[in-house]
Amino acid sequence: MNLKISYFISVFVICQVLFCQQSTEIVKNLIPNGSFENYRKKSGSIKQAIPWQQIATVDFYQEAVSNDTSINRGARTGSCYAGVRFQKKYKEFLQIKLAEPLHRGTTYDFEMHVRLGFWSNAVLKSFGALFSKIGYKSKKDAVKAAMIDSVCKKGGFVNGYQWFKISGKYLADGGEKYITIGNFSPNVKKDMIRINIFKFGFKEAYYFLDDISLTKTKEVAEKVKIEIVGSFKIEDQDSVLEVKNNIKVGEKVQLNNIFFENGRYYLLPESYAELNKLAQYLLRNPQMEVQINGHSDNVGSKTKILKISEQRAREVFEYLIKKGVQNKMYFKGYGSSVPIASNDNDIDRAKNRRVEFEIIKN
């Protein structure tokens, strides 16, 4: 049951001057899984770091490359990062659907961190991000007005094999849903500079990426005049999911109103309201690490019910990421091994079919 506290205030006319409190607002990263820390399973493919997509084949790392001896080896933060490759007739792109469409006339701050791969024998002169409504399909989609493109014409992007930041502001046209990251030069061969001009032959530039973000530009606090007439109702937005303020590591909170089709793991739309509240809670507590646990009754084979409990936990995990939650998260299915009621009747079996989140780190 959702915890709701409502206040009813009856007034005739109230006129007051308030100040916008920007410090209390959630700074939401609109790029889901912007640090690549959440993934389905360990793999070298970026497709496991959902919901990231790839154009060509983008690498995914969960730990430092074993023979990387550079000073900033491994991820910039956490343990996961991505890698893109560029050759004279070949290039790769990272692409993702934003947590929400961009609003027309709104300015957004974009930021990503990049590091040249230690085996590269060439560097790029330009590297950036493209905003679009349907994603990058071909060269003709690379419109300059829809880009944040960083250009280094002289020496290319090297920075001593250390992480460096590419950033910029983007004024939205409205409705952009995707961001694509890479090199948008019409001829990548001409956009590459050989590191050692005395070495000939095959040329390749490889870049690691981490900590990618897109947030609304903060506005200066201004006076806002609010006139309220009649009666109104305020819901306490902090009182969601019956989560205590002093919740401790190891505690588990059951998610109510999470619905799946019988025998299936796809979330039904009726689940979104509850999950949106959980997303807001996690956005307010970005330091918290959680695990989504799936449980089932004992009807069916152990293998089948274990699998579907894990799939349901994964669906919740992926939904939260796509809503912009950046917290480190895990998911696990327990099958029927942790019942909270007997499995002797339909009512108790329904209680055992549940999803909960567990605090791993607070």
C-alpha positions as CSV (number, residue, x, y, z in Angstrom):
1,M,0.0,0.0,0.0
2,N,1.4,3.4,-0.9
3,L,1.9,5.8,2.0
4,K,0.0,9.0,1.2
5,I,-0.4,12.0,3.5
6,S,-2.9,14.6,2.3
7,Y,-3.6,18.0,3.6
8,F,-6.7,19.9,2.8
9,I,-6.5,23.7,3.0
10,S,-9.6,25.8,2.5
11,V,-8.9,29.4,1.6
12,F,-10.6,32.2,-0.3
13,V,-7.6,34.0,-1.8
14,I,-4.0,33.6,-0.8
15,C,-1.4,35.7,-2.6
16,Q,2.2,35.1,-1.7
17,V,5.7,35.5,-3.1
18,L,8.0,32.4,-3.1
19,F,11.5,31.8,-4.2
20,C,12.4,28.9,-6.5
21,Q,14.6,26.5,-4.4
22,Q,16.8,25.0,-7.0
23,S,18.9,23.3,-4.4
24,T,16.0,21.0,-3.5
25,E,15.4,19.8,-7.1
26,I,16.6,16.5,-8.3
27,V,19.3,17.0,-10.9
28,K,18.3,14.2,-13.2
29,N,20.7,12.7,-15.7
30,L,18.6,12.1,-18.8
31,I,21.1,9.5,-20.2
32,P,20.2,6.2,-18.6
33,N,23.1,4.2,-17.2
34,G,25.4,7.0,-18.0
35,S,28.4,5.4,-16.2
36,F,27.7,1.9,-17.6
37,E,27.7,0.4,-14.1
38,N,24.4,-1.6,-14.6
39,Y,24.4,-4.6,-16.9
40,R,22.5,-7.9,-17.4
41,K,25.6,-10.1,-17.4
42,K,29.3,-9.8,-17.9
43,S,30.1,-9.6,-21.6
44,G,32.3,-7.7,-24.0
45,S,29.2,-6.3,-25.8
46,I,27.8,-2.9,-24.9
47,K,24.3,-4.3,-25.5
48,Q,24.5,-5.9,-22.0
49,A,24.8,-2.4,-20.5
50,I,21.1,-1.7,-21.1
51,P,19.6,0.3,-22.7
52,W,22.8,1.3,-24.7
53,Q,22.7,0.5,-28.4
54,Q,25.5,0.3,-30.9
55,I,26.2,1.1,-34.5
56,A,28.8,-1.3,-35.6
57,T,30.4,-3.2,-32.7
58,V,31.1,-1.2,-29.4
59,D,33.2,-2.8,-26.7
60,F,32.1,-3.0,-23.0
61,Y,34.5,-3.4,-20.1
62,Q,33.7,-4.4,-16.5
63,E,37.3,-4.1,-15.3
64,A,40.6,-2.6,-16.5
65,V,42.2,-4.0,-19.6
66,S,44.9,-6.4,-18.3
67,N,47.8,-4.9,-20.3
68,D,46.8,-1.3,-19.8
69,T,49.7,0.4,-18.0
70,S,48.5,4.0,-18.4
71,I,48.1,6.1,-15.3
72,N,44.3,6.2,-15.6
73,R,43.8,2.5,-16.4
74,G,40.3,1.2,-16.2
75,A,37.1,3.2,-15.7
76,R,37.1,6.8,-14.7
77,T,34.6,6.0,-11.9
78,G,33.2,2.7,-10.8
79,S,34.4,-0.3,-12.7
80,C,32.6,-0.2,-16.1
81,Y,33.3,1.8,-19.3
82,A,32.9,1.5,-23.1
83,G,35.2,1.6,-26.0
84,V,34.8,2.8,-29.6
85,R,37.1,2.1,-32.6
86,F,37.9,4.3,-35.7
87,Q,39.8,3.2,-38.8
88,K,40.2,4.9,-42.2
89,K,37.0,3.3,-43.6
90,Y,35.3,2.3,-40.3
91,K,33.8,3.9,-37.2
92,E,31.6,3.0,-34.3
93,F,28.9,4.9,-32.5
94,L,27.3,4.6,-29.1
95,Q,23.5,5.4,-29.0
96,I,20.8,5.6,-26.4
97,K,17.2,6.6,-26.0
98,L,16.9,9.4,-23.4
99,A,14.9,9.0,-20.2
100,E,12.5,11.6,-21.5
101,P,12.2,13.7,-24.7
102,L,13.9,17.1,-24.7
103,H,11.7,20.2,-24.4
104,R,11.7,22.9,-27.1
105,G,13.7,26.0,-26.0
106,T,15.3,24.3,-23.0
107,T,19.0,24.4,-22.7
108,Y,20.8,21.2,-21.6
109,D,24.3,20.6,-20.3
110,F,26.1,17.6,-21.9
111,E,29.2,16.0,-20.6
112,M,31.3,12.9,-21.3
113,H,34.7,11.7,-20.4
114,V,37.0,10.2,-23.0
115,R,40.5,8.5,-22.9
116,L,42.6,7.4,-25.8
117,G,43.3,3.7,-25.9
118,F,46.9,2.9,-25.2
119,W,47.4,0.8,-28.4
120,S,46.1,3.6,-30.7
121,N,48.5,4.8,-33.4
122,A,46.3,7.6,-34.4
123,V,44.0,10.2,-32.9
124,L,40.8,12.0,-34.0
125,K,40.4,15.7,-34.7
126,S,36.7,15.7,-33.7
127,F,34.5,13.8,-31.3
128,G,31.0,14.7,-30.2
129,A,27.3,13.9,-29.7
130,L,24.3,14.2,-31.9
131,F,20.7,14.8,-30.7
132,S,17.9,13.4,-32.8
133,K,14.3,12.2,-32.8
134,I,14.8,8.8,-34.3
135,G,18.5,8.1,-33.9
136,Y,21.4,8.2,-36.2
137,K,20.8,6.4,-39.5
138,S,23.2,7.9,-42.0
139,K,25.7,10.7,-42.7
140,K,22.8,13.1,-43.7
141,D,21.5,12.9,-40.1
142,A,24.6,14.6,-38.8
143,V,23.2,18.1,-38.7
144,K,25.6,20.6,-37.1
145,A,22.8,22.5,-35.3
146,A,21.9,19.2,-33.5
147,M,25.4,18.5,-32.3
148,I,27.8,19.2,-29.6
149,D,31.0,18.6,-31.6
150,S,34.4,19.1,-30.0
151,V,37.2,19.8,-32.5
152,C,41.0,19.7,-32.0
153,K,42.5,20.5,-35.4
154,K,46.2,20.6,-34.5
155,G,47.2,17.6,-32.4
156,G,44.0,15.6,-32.0
157,F,42.6,14.2,-28.8
158,V,45.4,12.6,-26.8
159,N,45.9,14.2,-23.4
160,G,48.6,11.7,-22.4
161,Y,46.3,8.7,-22.3
162,Q,44.4,10.3,-19.4
163,W,40.7,11.0,-19.1
164,F,39.5,14.4,-20.4
165,K,36.1,16.0,-20.6
166,I,34.1,16.9,-23.6
167,S,31.1,19.2,-22.8
168,G,28.8,21.8,-24.1
169,K,25.3,23.3,-24.0
170,Y,22.5,22.2,-26.3
171,L,19.4,24.3,-27.0
172,A,16.7,21.7,-27.8
173,D,14.5,22.0,-30.9
174,G,12.0,19.8,-29.0
175,G,11.2,16.1,-29.2
176,E,14.7,14.8,-29.4
177,K,14.7,11.3,-28.0
178,Y,18.1,9.9,-28.8
179,I,21.7,10.8,-28.4
180,T,24.5,9.3,-30.5
181,I,28.2,9.6,-29.6
182,G,31.1,9.3,-32.0
183,N,32.9,11.0,-34.9
184,F,30.5,12.6,-37.5
185,S,33.1,13.7,-40.0
186,P,32.0,12.7,-43.5
187,N,35.4,11.2,-44.1
188,V,36.9,9.7,-41.0
189,K,40.2,9.0,-42.7
190,K,40.8,12.7,-43.2
191,D,39.8,13.3,-39.5
192,M,42.6,11.0,-38.2
193,I,46.1,12.1,-37.3
194,R,48.9,9.6,-37.1
195,I,50.7,9.8,-33.7
196,N,54.1,8.8,-35.1
197,I,54.5,10.3,-38.5
198,F,57.5,8.0,-39.1
199,K,55.5,4.9,-38.9
200,F,53.4,3.8,-41.9
201,G,50.7,1.3,-42.5
202,F,47.5,0.5,-40.7
203,K,46.0,3.4,-38.7
204,E,43.5,3.1,-35.8
205,A,42.2,5.5,-33.1
206,Y,40.5,3.8,-30.1
207,Y,38.7,5.8,-27.3
208,F,37.3,4.7,-23.9
209,L,34.2,6.5,-22.7
210,D,32.7,6.9,-19.2
211,D,30.5,9.1,-17.1
212,I,28.1,10.5,-19.8
213,S,25.4,12.9,-18.6
214,L,22.7,15.3,-19.9
215,T,21.0,17.6,-17.5
216,K,18.8,20.7,-17.7
217,T,20.8,23.8,-17.3
218,K,20.2,25.3,-13.9
219,E,18.3,28.5,-13.9
220,V,18.9,31.5,-11.6
221,A,16.4,31.5,-8.7
222,E,13.7,34.1,-9.3
223,K,10.7,35.4,-7.6
224,V,7.5,33.6,-8.5
225,K,4.1,35.0,-7.5
226,I,1.5,32.3,-6.8
227,E,-2.2,33.0,-6.4
228,I,-4.3,30.2,-4.9
229,V,-8.0,30.3,-4.9
230,G,-10.4,27.7,-3.3
231,S,-9.4,24.3,-1.9
232,F,-6.4,22.3,-2.8
233,K,-4.8,19.0,-1.9
234,I,-1.1,18.4,-1.4
235,E,0.4,14.9,-1.5
236,D,3.6,14.3,0.5
237,Q,6.0,13.4,-2.3
238,D,8.6,12.0,0.1
239,S,6.2,9.5,1.5
240,V,6.4,6.8,-1.1
241,L,6.5,3.0,-0.9
242,E,6.5,3.2,2.9
243,V,10.3,3.6,2.9
244,K,11.7,4.7,6.2
245,N,14.2,7.6,6.3
246,N,16.6,5.4,8.4
247,I,16.5,2.3,6.2
248,K,19.5,0.1,6.8
249,V,21.7,-2.2,4.7
250,G,20.1,-5.6,4.4
251,E,16.5,-4.3,4.7
252,K,14.0,-5.3,2.1
253,V,11.0,-3.3,0.9
254,Q,8.2,-5.1,-1.0
255,L,6.9,-3.4,-4.1
256,N,3.1,-3.5,-4.2
257,N,1.0,-3.1,-7.3
258,I,3.6,-4.7,-9.6
259,F,1.7,-6.7,-12.3
260,F,2.7,-9.4,-14.8
261,E,0.7,-11.6,-17.1
262,N,0.2,-15.0,-15.6
263,G,3.2,-17.1,-16.4
264,R,5.0,-14.3,-18.1
265,Y,7.6,-11.7,-17.1
266,Y,6.6,-8.6,-19.1
267,L,5.5,-5.6,-16.9
268,L,2.0,-4.5,-17.3
269,P,1.2,-0.7,-17.5
270,E,-0.5,-0.9,-14.1
271,S,2.9,-1.3,-12.6
272,Y,4.3,2.0,-13.8
273,A,2.9,4.2,-11.0
274,E,4.6,2.2,-8.3
275,L,7.9,1.9,-10.2
276,N,7.9,5.6,-11.0
277,K,7.8,6.3,-7.2
278,L,10.6,3.9,-6.6
279,A,12.6,5.7,-9.4
280,Q,12.0,9.1,-7.7
281,Y,13.2,7.6,-4.3
282,L,16.4,6.3,-5.8
283,L,17.0,9.6,-7.7
284,R,16.8,11.3,-4.3
285,N,19.3,8.8,-2.9
286,P,21.9,8.4,-5.6
287,Q,24.5,6.9,-3.2
288,M,22.3,3.9,-2.4
289,E,23.0,0.5,-4.0
290,V,20.0,-1.8,-4.3
291,Q,19.2,-5.3,-5.5
292,I,15.9,-6.1,-7.1
293,N,14.7,-9.5,-5.9
294,G,12.1,-11.7,-7.7
295,H,10.1,-14.4,-5.8
296,S,7.5,-16.9,-6.9
297,D,5.2,-19.6,-5.5
298,N,6.0,-23.3,-5.8
299,V,3.7,-24.1,-8.8
300,G,5.7,-25.6,-11.6
301,S,9.2,-27.0,-12.0
302,K,12.0,-25.4,-9.9
303,T,13.9,-24.5,-13.0
304,K,11.0,-22.7,-14.6
305,I,9.9,-20.7,-11.5
306,L,13.5,-19.7,-10.8
307,K,13.9,-18.4,-14.3
308,I,10.7,-16.4,-14.4
309,S,11.4,-14.9,-10.9
310,E,14.8,-13.7,-12.3
311,Q,13.2,-12.4,-15.5
312,R,10.7,-10.4,-13.5
313,A,13.4,-8.9,-11.3
314,R,15.3,-8.0,-14.5
315,E,12.3,-6.3,-16.0
316,V,12.0,-4.0,-12.9
317,F,15.8,-3.4,-13.0
318,E,15.7,-2.4,-16.7
319,Y,12.6,-0.2,-16.2
320,L,14.3,1.8,-13.5
321,I,17.4,2.3,-15.6
322,K,15.3,3.6,-18.6
323,K,13.6,6.1,-16.2
324,G,17.0,7.6,-15.5
325,V,18.0,6.0,-12.3
326,Q,21.8,6.0,-12.1
327,N,22.2,4.0,-8.8
328,K,24.3,0.9,-8.9
329,M,21.7,-1.9,-9.1
330,Y,21.6,-5.7,-9.3
331,F,18.8,-8.2,-9.8
332,K,18.3,-11.8,-8.7
333,G,15.6,-14.4,-8.8
334,Y,14.9,-16.7,-5.8
335,G,12.2,-18.8,-7.2
336,S,10.1,-20.3,-4.4
337,S,13.0,-20.6,-1.9
338,V,12.0,-17.6,0.3
339,P,8.3,-17.8,0.9
340,I,6.5,-15.3,3.2
341,A,3.3,-17.4,3.4
342,S,2.3,-21.0,2.8
343,N,1.7,-22.3,-0.7
344,D,-1.5,-24.1,0.3
345,N,-4.0,-21.8,-1.3
346,D,-4.4,-19.2,-4.0
347,I,-4.3,-16.2,-1.5
348,D,-1.0,-17.3,0.1
349,R,0.6,-18.3,-3.2
350,A,-0.2,-14.8,-4.5
351,K,1.7,-13.3,-1.5
352,N,4.7,-15.3,-2.4
353,R,4.7,-14.0,-6.0
354,R,6.3,-10.7,-5.3
355,V,9.1,-8.2,-6.2
356,E,11.1,-6.3,-3.6
357,F,14.2,-4.2,-3.4
358,E,17.0,-4.8,-0.9
359,I,19.4,-2.2,0.3
360,I,23.0,-3.3,-0.5
361,K,24.8,-0.1,0.4
362,N,23.3,3.0,2.0
